Amino acid sequence: MREVDIAFDGESLITPDSIASQVYSSASPIKDGELDAAQTELALHLRVAQQQFLQDVPAGQVMARLLTGLHGLRKRFSPKVWEQLIPIAQNHPVARYFHQDPFTRWSFEKPRGYSGDAGLLDFIYGHPSVQPMLDAASPLGKTIYNEFTSKAPACVAVRERRDLLAQYVDDVASSRGGEAEILTIAAGHLREGQMSQALKQKTIKRWVALDQDPMSVGSVAKDFAGTAVEAVDGSVRTVLMRAQTLGKFDFVYAAGLYDYLADEVAIKLSQRCLQMLKPNGTFLFANFADEIFDDGYMETFMNWALLLRSEEDMWRIMRAATEGLDVECTLRFGANRNIVYGIIRKLS
């Protein structure tokens, strides 16, 4: 495995550059005229959006039209062409309208140095910690956030993911009679922990929340002080290299991490997570599905590149990770099919 594939900690956090070669990789050359056609269509979409803002067209109408256009462009043209469209959109004057939305601006600027950080998720959750930034936003910024970006299908799916994870934890705790041990990889602020009834009722023996971001680790340590939650500084690297003695668990999950992992890393991490399961334990990993509608906006104005995966992509990871093991694999989509879940139960 190349060093670049697993170095997602320290100075090499999850950045757009660290995954661009995976997201936009394609062996197919750009066809004659393809790039010109794509640039022309993009220019039209961006100019119309700019004119609509100047004419005070409702922000929701502007956003809906542009997102439809960006999504269509991304689907029709090759990854290599789309990659060249991204900086054109980002440097267009219309971007200043979208970046009045604190959520979009946070994602674009990456104040913690990497994509998909816990602060970004707090915008999706509507957590009180982001309220001062929302209060300070312009009227247009508030409107874009309140009426569109926070209600976009991908954000709805992320909020559902938080709720599903809390329910999984509670179900495991109920089945283990107060002895459940949980491991969360790339825990962020562990907002699902605040929704877990088992944690409130103290029916979890141990819940390890592992993250590579010291700010997230500190936040979890403060917010969950006196509970079964243990905030641990660790990463994909430390898990793969067995740099920490974490123990065995009834439930191991990674909610937002696989969106940034190439297949080879995802497979190796899954294998390692299965090794840390107790008999009848469960490993779950989630990924944004390739059906999401927000992809074009996320990758341009939010500068948020993701490795979207299909149903077959998920099965490929599970098959490779479980070869020769006695396991039961299942796959499920969230309600709006924007997030797909791979679930592996160890049978022995």
C-alpha positions in Angstrom: 0.0 0.0 0.0 1.3 3.4 -0.9 2.0 5.9 1.9 -0.4 8.4 0.4 -3.2 6.0 0.7 -3.2 5.7 4.4 -1.7 9.0 5.6 -5.0 10.6 6.8 -3.6 11.9 10.1 -1.1 14.5 11.2 -0.2 16.9 8.5 -1.9 14.9 5.8 -5.5 15.1 6.9 -8.4 14.5 4.5 -8.0 17.3 1.9 -9.4 17.7 -1.6 -6.0 16.9 -3.1 -5.6 13.7 -1.1 -8.6 12.1 -2.7 -8.8 13.9 -6.1 -6.8 11.3 -7.9 -9.4 8.7 -6.8 -12.6 10.8 -7.2 -11.7 12.1 -10.7 -9.5 9.3 -11.9 -10.3 8.0 -15.4 -8.2 6.2 -18.0 -10.3 7.6 -20.8 -8.9 10.6 -22.7 -11.0 13.7 -23.1 -12.8 13.6 -26.5 -12.4 16.4 -29.0 -14.8 19.2 -28.2 -16.0 17.6 -25.0 -14.3 20.1 -22.7 -15.4 23.1 -24.7 -19.0 21.9 -24.7 -18.9 21.3 -20.9 -17.3 24.7 -20.2 -20.0 26.4 -22.4 -22.8 24.7 -20.6 -21.3 25.5 -17.2 -20.8 29.2 -18.1 -24.5 29.4 -19.0 -25.7 27.9 -15.7 -23.4 30.2 -13.7 -24.4 33.3 -15.6 -28.1 32.6 -15.2 -27.7 32.0 -11.5 -25.8 35.3 -11.2 -28.5 37.2 -13.1 -31.2 35.7 -11.0 -29.5 36.8 -7.8 -29.1 40.3 -9.2 -32.9 40.2 -10.1 -33.8 39.1 -6.5 -35.2 35.8 -7.7 -35.9 33.7 -4.5 -32.7 31.9 -3.4 -34.5 28.5 -3.4 -35.4 28.9 -7.0 -31.9 29.9 -8.0 -30.4 27.0 -6.0 -32.8 24.4 -7.4 -32.0 25.4 -10.9 -28.3 25.5 -10.5 -28.0 22.2 -8.5 -30.0 20.5 -11.3 -27.6 21.8 -13.9 -24.4 21.0 -11.9 -25.7 17.5 -11.2 -26.5 16.9 -14.9 -23.0 18.2 -15.9 -21.3 15.9 -13.5 -23.2 12.9 -14.7 -22.9 13.5 -18.4 -19.2 14.4 -18.7 -16.1 12.3 -17.8 -14.4 12.7 -14.5 -11.4 14.4 -16.1 -13.7 17.0 -17.7 -15.6 17.6 -14.5 -12.4 18.1 -12.6 -11.5 21.0 -14.9 -14.9 22.6 -14.4 -14.6 22.7 -10.7 -12.2 25.7 -10.4 -14.1 27.6 -13.1 -17.2 27.4 -10.9 -15.3 28.2 -7.7 -13.7 31.3 -9.2 -16.9 32.6 -10.8 -18.4 35.8 -9.3 -21.6 33.9 -8.4 -19.6 32.0 -5.7 -19.8 35.0 -3.4 -23.5 34.6 -3.1 -23.3 30.9 -2.1 -20.5 31.6 0.3 -22.7 33.9 2.3 -24.2 30.7 3.6 -21.9 29.8 6.6 -22.3 26.1 6.0 -21.1 26.4 2.4 -18.3 28.7 3.3 -17.1 26.5 6.2 -16.9 23.5 3.8 -15.1 25.6 1.2 -12.5 27.2 3.5 -11.9 24.1 5.7 -10.9 25.9 8.9 -9.7 22.5 10.4 -7.7 21.7 7.3 -9.7 18.8 5.9 -13.1 17.9 4.4 -16.1 16.7 6.3 -14.9 17.8 9.8 -17.1 17.7 12.8 -17.8 21.4 12.6 -19.2 20.9 9.2 -21.5 18.1 10.4 -22.7 20.4 13.2 -24.1 22.7 10.5 -26.0 19.7 9.1 -27.3 18.8 12.6 -28.3 22.4 13.4 -26.2 22.1 16.6 -26.2 25.1 18.9 -22.4 25.5 18.5 -23.0 26.9 14.9 -25.7 29.3 15.9 -23.4 32.4 16.3 -22.1 31.9 12.7 -25.7 31.6 11.5 -26.7 34.7 13.4 -23.8 36.7 11.9 -24.7 35.7 8.3 -26.3 38.0 5.8 -30.0 37.7 5.1 -29.2 35.9 1.9 -26.8 33.6 3.7 -29.4 32.7 6.3 -32.0 32.0 3.6 -29.7 29.7 1.6 -28.9 27.8 4.8 -32.4 27.6 6.3 -34.3 27.0 3.1 -31.9 25.0 1.0 -28.5 23.7 2.0 -29.5 22.4 5.4 -32.6 20.8 3.8 -30.8 19.3 0.9 -31.2 15.5 0.4 -27.6 14.7 1.5 -28.1 16.6 4.8 -31.4 14.9 5.4 -29.5 11.6 5.0 -26.8 12.6 7.4 -29.2 13.4 10.1 -31.0 10.1 9.5 -27.5 8.4 9.7 -26.9 9.9 13.2 -30.3 8.6 14.4 -29.7 5.2 12.9 -26.3 4.9 14.6 -27.8 5.8 17.9 -30.4 3.1 17.5 -27.8 0.5 16.5 -25.9 1.3 19.7 -29.0 1.1 21.8 -30.0 -2.3 20.2 -26.5 -3.7 20.8 -26.5 -2.4 24.4 -29.9 -4.0 25.0 -28.7 -7.4 23.7 -25.5 -7.4 25.8 -27.1 -6.8 29.2 -25.0 -3.8 30.2 -21.7 -5.3 28.9 -21.7 -3.8 25.4 -18.4 -2.4 24.1 -18.6 0.0 21.2 -15.9 1.5 18.9 -16.5 4.5 16.7 -13.8 5.3 14.1 -13.6 8.9 13.0 -16.0 9.8 15.7 -16.1 13.6 15.2 -18.1 15.1 18.0 -20.0 11.9 18.5 -23.4 13.6 18.2 -25.2 10.2 18.0 -23.9 9.7 21.6 -26.2 12.5 22.8 -29.1 10.6 21.3 -28.3 7.2 22.8 -30.7 6.1 25.5 -28.4 3.3 26.5 -25.6 5.8 27.2 -28.0 8.0 29.3 -29.2 4.9 31.2 -25.6 3.7 31.7 -26.2 0.3 30.1 -23.0 0.6 28.0 -19.8 -0.8 29.5 -17.4 1.1 27.2 -17.6 3.3 24.1 -14.3 4.2 22.4 -14.6 7.3 20.3 -11.5 7.5 18.1 -10.7 10.5 15.9 -7.6 12.0 14.3 -8.6 15.6 15.0 -7.4 16.8 18.5 -10.2 19.4 18.6 -12.8 16.6 18.1 -11.1 14.4 20.7 -11.1 17.3 23.2 -14.8 18.1 22.5 -15.9 14.5 23.1 -13.8 14.3 26.3 -15.5 17.4 27.6 -19.1 16.6 26.4 -19.1 13.0 27.6 -17.1 13.3 30.8 -18.3 10.9 33.5 -19.9 8.5 30.9 -18.8 5.3 29.4 -17.3 7.2 26.4 -13.5 7.2 26.1 -12.1 9.9 23.7 -9.0 8.5 21.9 -6.7 10.2 19.5 -6.2 7.8 16.6 -6.6 7.4 12.9 -6.8 5.0 9.9 -3.1 4.7 10.2 -3.0 3.8 13.9 -5.8 1.3 13.4 -4.2 -0.4 10.5 -0.8 -0.5 12.1 -2.1 -1.7 15.4 -0.4 1.2 17.1 -3.0 1.1 19.9 -4.4 -1.6 22.0 -8.1 -1.0 21.7 -9.5 -4.3 22.7 -12.5 -6.2 21.3 -16.0 -4.8 20.6 -19.6 -5.8 20.1 -20.2 -3.0 17.6 -17.6 -1.2 15.5 -18.7 1.5 13.0 -17.4 4.2 10.7 -20.0 6.6 9.7 -18.4 9.3 7.5 -14.9 8.0 6.9 -15.3 5.7 3.9 -16.4 8.6 1.7 -12.7 9.5 1.6 -11.0 6.0 1.4 -9.9 4.3 -1.8 -11.1 0.7 -2.1 -7.8 -0.8 -1.1 -7.7 1.2 2.1 -11.4 0.6 2.8 -10.9 -3.1 2.4 -7.9 -3.2 4.7 -9.6 -1.1 7.4 -12.7 -3.3 7.2 -10.6 -6.4 7.7 -9.0 -4.8 10.7 -12.3 -3.8 12.2 -13.6 -7.4 11.8 -10.6 -8.6 13.7 -11.6 -6.3 16.6 -15.1 -7.8 16.8 -16.2 -10.2 19.5 -18.2 -13.3 18.3 -21.6 -12.2 17.0 -20.3 -8.6 16.9 -21.3 -6.2 14.1 -19.2 -3.9 11.9 -21.0 -1.1 10.0 -19.6 1.4 7.5 -21.6 4.1 5.7 -20.9 5.8 2.4 -22.6 8.5 0.4 -24.4 6.8 -2.5 -23.7 7.6 -6.1 -27.3 8.6 -6.5 -27.0 11.9 -4.5 -28.3 14.9 -6.2 -26.2 17.5 -4.4 -22.8 16.2 -5.8 -22.2 19.0 -8.2 -22.7 21.7 -5.7 -20.8 19.9 -3.0 -17.7 19.5 -5.2 -17.7 23.0 -6.6 -18.9 25.7 -4.2 -18.4 23.6 -1.1 -15.1 22.2 -2.3 -16.2 18.9 -0.8 -15.0 15.9 -2.9 -16.4 12.5 -2.0 -15.9 9.0 -3.1 -19.5 8.1 -3.9 -20.3 4.4 -4.0 -22.9 2.3 -5.7 -24.5 -0.8 -4.3 -22.0 -3.0 -6.2 -19.1 -0.9 -4.9 -20.2 -1.6 -1.3 -20.6 -5.3 -2.0 -17.1 -5.4 -3.6 -15.6 -4.0 -0.4 -17.5 -6.4 1.8 -16.7 -9.5 -0.3 -13.0 -8.6 -0.4 -12.9 -7.9 3.4 -14.7 -11.0 4.4 -13.1 -13.6 2.1 -12.8 -16.9 4.1 -14.6 -15.5 7.2 -17.8 -16.8 8.8 -19.9 -13.7 8.5 -23.3 -12.5 7.4 -23.3 -9.4 5.1 -26.2 -7.1 4.4 -26.7 -3.8 2.6 -29.3 -1.2 3.2 -30.0 2.3 2.0 -31.3 5.2 4.0 -34.8 6.5 3.4 -33.8 8.8 0.5 -31.1 6.5 -0.8 -28.4 9.2 -0.4 -26.4 7.0 2.1 -25.7 3.3 1.8 -24.8 1.1 4.7 -22.6 -2.1 4.6 -23.3 -4.3 7.6 -21.1 -7.3 8.5 -22.0 -9.6 11.4 -19.4 -12.0 12.7 -20.9 -15.4 13.3 -18.0 -17.0 15.1 
